[in-house]
Amino acid sequence: MVNLEYSNIRIGRSEHSKELVVSGEIINKSDRAYSTVGLRIVLFVKNLSIASFVVLVNGISIGATKTFEKNVEDLEYDSIGKDITRYEVFVESAY
């Protein structure tokens, strides 16, 4: 059974551009290792979904914690970042 947890999810501005960046950690609490996990992240302003994308995290062994970071190329942090009210994260695939 896939048993993955997410923590320290942060929404911020890229250091090198105006793009929005989503980063965080994934913890493998399963009884098996995964070569790749695809995380679907959905960003919302109130109840309106403004972005949905997949982050691939490679090489997650049993008990390991891995960091991830994704630049959301179509969104500028100064334009929309402060308006984001919530996010959802779920596993789209794991193998």
Secondary structure in CASP SS format (residue, H / E / C, confidence):
PFRMAT SS
TARGET T0000
AUTHOR 0000-0000-0000
METHOD secondary structure of the structure
MODEL  1
M C 1.00
V C 1.00
N C 1.00
L E 1.00
E E 1.00
Y E 1.00
S E 1.00
N E 1.00
I E 1.00
R E 1.00
I E 1.00
G E 1.00
R E 1.00
S C 1.00
E C 1.00
H C 1.00
S C 1.00
K C 1.00
E E 1.00
L E 1.00
V E 1.00
V E 1.00
S E 1.00
G E 1.00
E E 1.00
I E 1.00
I E 1.00
N E 1.00
K C 1.00
S C 1.00
D C 1.00
R C 1.00
A C 1.00
Y E 1.00
S E 1.00
T E 1.00
V E 1.00
G E 1.00
L E 1.00
R E 1.00
I E 1.00
V E 1.00
L E 1.00
F E 1.00
V E 1.00
K C 1.00
N C 1.00
L E 1.00
S E 1.00
I E 1.00
A E 1.00
S E 1.00
F E 1.00
V E 1.00
V E 1.00
L E 1.00
V E 1.00
N E 1.00
G E 1.00
I E 1.00
S C 1.00
I C 1.00
G C 1.00
A C 1.00
T E 1.00
K E 1.00
T E 1.00
F E 1.00
E E 1.00
K E 1.00
N E 1.00
V E 1.00
E E 1.00
D E 1.00
L E 1.00
E E 1.00
Y H 1.00
D H 1.00
S H 1.00
I H 1.00
G H 1.00
K H 1.00
D H 1.00
I C 1.00
T C 1.00
R E 1.00
Y E 1.00
E E 1.00
V E 1.00
F E 1.00
V E 1.00
E E 1.00
S E 1.00
A E 1.00
Y C 1.00
END
